[in-house]
């Protein structure tokens, strides 16, 4: 059942200092830039998955993006520089290394 560990990078997004209180991040000016960032990652093949976290009431307060880049530095550069929503302060981001050691999906 062994598999070679796979390294991915997790971007944890939350409202940043420029986000307007009481307004969903997805409804704020500048969120389209974050979607453009995700589309660029899909086009260049580095996007693995992305989506919001919901609390028990269904409100979205954070989201996660998983990237397959060569290095942590590449993921940091993309997250902090290429995403205009992060640069503008609409979103804050934490980038973490994720070592996937088990999955039910078999590798070829």
Secondary structure, 3 states (H helix, E strand, C coil): CCCCCEEEEEEEEEECCCCCCCCCHHHCCCHHHHHHHHHHHHHHCCEEEEEEEECCCCCEEEEEEEECCCCHHHHHHHHHHHCHHHHCCCEEEEEEEEEECCCCCCCC
